[in-house]
Amino acid sequence: MNEGATRPETPRERREREQLEADLASSPVRGTPLRQRVRNFRPDPESAVRSLGGPLIWMRRLRAIEDGVEQHERQLEEAWRTLAGELEDPAEFAAAWRELAENWSFAEVNELIERHNRNFPAESRLPMDPRTRDFVRVNGRSYLREPLGASWILERFPPDPEAALR
């Protein structure tokens, strides 16, 4: 939700883009115009009135989740690099880092994520997909967010002092 700023491409997004390009290269409809799907979207007075209140609660909550995650990432990176500088033994660093990861508190962000997962479909009026009998995907992904924990930390900041000191 960084308005006006582009984020660098993540490894996951890069893999998805490469898979899409490979699929497109072998697509039988490549180069042929696709049938245009006309949609019946018309602005209604209710949406105009809702927009006067500014960002909706789910928008503010998503922003708070993103800000909280970024704050944790900054704090964890600083702690990761500091601990790597203090402990020379890789095994000692790994044990200390895993202990720190297990004891790190994501209570506030996880509470927001839990509220998001529970309330987002109703608050955003997310439509249902009749084929899957579930809510439609948002930008190709499920609206559900995974709570943060020790595994989330160790994915981003492995217990490797050499990686931390790079």
Secondary structure, DSSP 8 states (H G I E B T S, - for coil): --TT------HHHHHHHHHHHHHHHT-TTTTS------------HHHHHHHTT-S-HHHHHHHHHHHHHHHHHHHHHHHHHHHHHH---HHHHHHHHHHHHHH---HHHHHHHHHHHHHHHHHTT--EETTTTEE--BTTB-S------HHHHHHHS-S-HHHHH-
